[in-house]
């Protein structure tokens, strides 16, 4: 990592999602100094948990950069968080007595777009623990989906996991077709039959998202139930892309843990329009922090 220049502002970029929180520290030129990771930072799933994850990931990024812990109070932070698209959650996060020099708050979609395209104009779809779409063209922005699990997030890892469990339980009662997902999920969770319902009755999105690799693997192996789940999710992502493309963004990127495995299942016309992201969301959060910081000083 590069050495931090003296007498220059240091920027913290944070990408806070439902499963993990990724942070990076950069200098005024955007040069990466250190990176860190912590647990969930979806603000709608718990403010205190999100705030703790942000601070911990920042501390780990500073440690990776070889900077002292007290540097935390000097960071100009750009926070892109899942859940702050909800007005009440955004207001609550804005009231946080944070430990940083200053904080600029936005959605994880905004900073993902900034990172993927190197500019604010563009469109992104996130398919990870949750799912949602975002497009920004000449200052006009639109967000689709992002309604939260279990009410929305179709095509996401959490949604796939939930659909798999529902199918497994139907099969256990001989009310639905048998599926290889049963053995895979029971092996992963070390529970069987009704114990599966008991284990997951109060589970959150990240716990269901753990099952998504089982669904993808079973689908690729030809399991009909798994294939139906994956195809339904991919059809939703394709439809989401179609709506975003109506806004004529210069670029469209698919991000998140399911981006690569889902791409072959998408409508070919959509898949052909996907571009490779230029950078990760946390780098977009740094750009966002720099932009807002400079605007505030002018």
C-alpha positions in Angstrom: 0.0 0.0 0.0 1.0 3.6 -0.6 2.2 5.9 2.2 -0.3 8.5 3.3 0.8 12.0 2.3 1.2 14.5 5.2 -1.2 17.4 5.6 -3.7 16.0 3.1 -7.2 14.8 3.8 -7.7 11.1 4.1 -10.9 9.5 2.8 -12.8 6.5 3.9 -15.1 4.7 1.5 -17.6 2.2 2.9 -19.8 -0.3 1.1 -22.2 -1.6 3.7 -24.3 -4.6 2.6 -26.4 -7.3 4.1 -23.6 -9.8 4.6 -20.5 -7.7 4.9 -19.1 -4.2 5.2 -16.1 -3.3 3.1 -14.0 -0.2 3.7 -11.0 1.4 2.1 -8.8 4.4 3.1 -7.4 6.6 0.3 -5.5 9.8 0.0 -6.7 13.0 -1.7 -5.7 11.6 -5.2 -7.7 8.5 -4.6 -4.7 6.3 -4.1 -5.6 3.2 -2.1 -3.8 3.0 1.3 -5.6 0.2 3.1 -8.7 -2.0 3.1 -10.7 -3.7 5.8 -13.8 -5.8 6.2 -16.4 -6.5 8.9 -20.0 -7.9 9.2 -23.4 -6.8 8.1 -24.0 -3.0 7.6 -27.5 -3.0 6.3 -28.9 -0.1 8.3 -32.5 -1.3 8.0 -31.6 -4.6 9.6 -30.1 -2.9 12.7 -28.6 0.6 13.1 -26.2 -0.4 15.9 -24.9 -3.4 14.1 -24.4 -1.3 10.9 -22.5 1.4 12.9 -20.3 -1.1 14.7 -19.5 -2.8 11.4 -18.6 0.5 9.8 -16.2 1.5 12.6 -14.6 -2.0 12.7 -14.0 -2.1 9.0 -12.5 1.4 9.1 -10.2 0.4 11.9 -9.1 -2.6 10.0 -8.5 -0.5 6.9 -6.3 1.9 8.9 -4.4 -1.0 10.4 -3.8 -2.4 6.9 -2.6 1.1 5.8 -0.1 1.2 8.8 -1.9 4.2 10.2 -2.5 4.7 14.0 -6.0 4.2 15.4 -6.4 7.8 16.3 -6.4 8.6 12.5 -10.1 7.4 12.6 -11.1 10.9 13.7 -9.4 12.5 10.7 -11.2 10.5 8.1 -13.7 12.1 5.7 -16.1 9.2 5.2 -18.4 8.3 2.3 -20.9 5.7 3.5 -22.9 3.8 0.9 -25.3 1.6 2.9 -28.0 -0.8 2.1 -31.3 0.2 3.7 -30.9 4.0 3.8 -33.1 4.3 0.7 -35.9 4.1 3.4 -36.4 7.7 4.6 -36.7 6.8 8.3 -33.5 4.7 8.2 -31.6 7.5 6.4 -32.7 10.0 9.1 -31.6 7.7 11.9 -28.2 7.2 10.3 -27.8 11.0 9.9 -28.2 11.4 13.6 -25.3 9.0 14.4 -22.7 10.4 16.7 -19.9 8.9 14.5 -16.2 9.0 15.3 -15.1 10.4 11.9 -14.1 14.0 10.9 -17.2 14.1 8.7 -19.7 11.8 7.1 -21.5 11.9 3.7 -24.3 9.3 3.5 -25.9 7.7 0.5 -27.2 4.4 -0.7 -25.0 1.4 -1.6 -26.4 1.6 -5.1 -25.2 5.2 -5.6 -21.6 4.3 -4.7 -21.8 1.0 -6.6 -22.7 3.1 -9.7 -19.9 5.5 -9.0 -17.3 2.7 -8.6 -18.5 0.6 -11.5 -18.4 3.5 -14.1 -15.9 5.9 -12.7 -18.7 8.6 -12.8 -22.2 9.0 -11.5 -23.9 8.5 -14.8 -24.7 4.8 -15.4 -26.8 1.9 -14.2 -26.1 -1.0 -11.9 -28.0 -4.0 -10.6 -26.9 -5.6 -7.4 -27.6 -9.3 -7.0 -26.1 -10.4 -3.7 -27.7 -11.0 -0.4 -30.4 -8.7 -1.6 -31.3 -7.3 -5.1 -32.1 -3.9 -6.5 -31.4 -1.6 -9.5 -30.2 2.0 -9.9 -29.8 4.3 -12.8 -28.5 7.9 -12.8 -28.4 10.1 -16.0 -27.6 13.8 -15.8 -28.6 14.1 -12.2 -31.9 12.2 -12.5 -31.8 9.0 -10.6 -34.2 6.1 -10.3 -34.1 3.1 -7.9 -36.1 -0.1 -8.6 -36.6 -2.9 -6.1 -34.6 -2.8 -2.9 -37.8 -3.4 -0.9 -36.1 -5.7 1.5 -36.3 -9.4 2.4 -38.7 -11.1 2.5 -41.1 -8.6 0.9 -38.8 -8.1 -2.2 -35.2 -8.8 -3.2 -36.3 -11.3 -5.9 -33.3 -12.8 -7.7 -31.1 -12.4 -4.7 -29.3 -14.9 -2.6 -31.7 -14.5 0.3 -34.7 -15.0 -2.0 -33.1 -18.1 -3.6 -32.4 -19.6 -0.2 -36.0 -19.0 1.0 -37.5 -20.5 -2.2 -35.2 -23.5 -1.8 -36.4 -24.1 1.8 -40.0 -23.8 0.8 -39.5 -26.4 -1.9 -37.6 -28.7 0.4 -40.4 -28.6 3.0 -43.1 -29.3 0.4 -41.0 -32.3 -0.7 -40.7 -33.5 2.9 -44.5 -33.6 3.1 -44.9 -35.3 -0.3 -46.7 -32.2 -1.5 -44.0 -31.3 -4.0 -41.4 -32.9 -6.2 -38.3 -34.4 -4.8 -35.2 -32.2 -5.2 -31.4 -32.7 -4.7 -31.6 -29.4 -2.7 -32.9 -31.4 0.3 -29.6 -33.3 0.8 -27.4 -30.3 0.0 -29.2 -27.9 2.4 -29.6 -30.5 5.2 -25.8 -31.3 4.9 -24.9 -27.6 5.1 -27.1 -26.8 8.0 -26.9 -30.2 9.8 -30.6 -30.4 10.3 -33.3 -32.6 8.7 -37.1 -32.4 8.1 -39.1 -30.2 10.4 -35.9 -29.2 12.2 -35.1 -27.2 9.1 -38.3 -25.1 9.6 -37.4 -24.6 13.3 -33.8 -23.6 12.5 -34.8 -21.0 9.9 -38.1 -19.7 11.4 -36.4 -16.5 12.6 -33.5 -16.4 10.2 -32.5 -13.2 8.5 -31.5 -12.6 4.9 -27.8 -13.4 5.3 -28.7 -16.9 6.7 -30.9 -17.7 3.7 -28.3 -16.2 1.3 -25.9 -18.9 2.6 -28.0 -21.4 0.7 -27.8 -19.7 -2.7 -24.6 -21.6 -3.8 -26.5 -24.8 -3.2 -29.3 -23.6 -5.4 -26.9 -22.6 -8.2 -24.9 -25.8 -8.0 -28.1 -27.9 -8.1 -29.4 -25.9 -11.0 -26.2 -26.3 -13.0 -26.4 -30.1 -12.3 -29.9 -30.2 -13.8 -32.2 -30.3 -10.7 -35.5 -29.1 -12.1 -36.7 -27.3 -8.9 -33.3 -25.5 -8.6 -33.4 -24.6 -12.3 -36.9 -23.1 -11.9 -35.8 -21.0 -8.9 -32.7 -19.7 -10.7 -34.5 -19.0 -13.9 -37.3 -17.1 -12.2 -34.7 -15.0 -10.3 -32.8 -14.4 -13.6 -36.0 -13.4 -15.4 -36.6 -10.8 -12.7 -33.1 -9.4 -13.0 -33.5 -9.2 -16.8 -36.8 -7.4 -16.4 -35.1 -5.0 -13.9 -32.3 -4.3 -16.5 -34.9 -3.6 -19.2 -36.5 -1.0 -17.1 -33.2 0.7 -16.3 -32.1 0.7 -19.9 -35.2 2.7 -20.8 -33.4 5.6 -19.2 -30.5 5.3 -21.7 -27.6 5.0 -19.3 -24.1 5.0 -20.9 -23.2 1.8 -19.1 -24.9 -1.1 -17.2 -23.1 -3.4 -14.8 -24.3 -6.3 -12.7 -22.6 -6.5 -9.3 -22.7 -8.7 -6.2 -22.0 -12.3 -5.3 -24.5 -13.7 -7.8 -23.5 -11.5 -10.7 -21.2 -14.1 -12.4 -23.2 -17.2 -11.8 -26.5 -15.6 -12.8 -25.2 -14.0 -16.1 -25.6 -17.2 -18.2 -29.3 -17.4 -17.1 -30.1 -13.8 -18.2 -31.9 -12.8 -21.3 -29.1 -12.8 -23.9 -30.1 -9.3 -25.1 -29.5 -8.0 -21.5 -26.3 -10.1 -21.0 -24.8 -8.5 -24.1 -25.2 -5.0 -22.7 -23.4 -5.7 -19.4 -20.0 -4.1 -19.0 -17.2 -5.0 -16.6 -17.2 -2.7 -13.5 -14.2 -0.4 -13.5 -13.9 -0.5 -9.7 -15.6 -1.9 -6.5 -18.4 0.0 -4.7 -16.0 1.1 -1.9 -13.9 3.0 -4.4 -17.1 4.7 -5.5 -17.7 5.7 -1.9 -14.3 7.3 -1.8 -15.1 9.3 -5.0 -18.5 10.3 -3.4 -16.8 11.5 -0.2 -14.2 13.5 -2.2 -16.9 15.1 -4.3 -19.1 16.1 -1.4 -16.1 17.3 0.7 -14.8 19.5 -2.1 -18.3 20.9 -2.7 -18.7 21.7 1.0 -15.5 23.7 1.0 -16.2 25.7 -2.1 
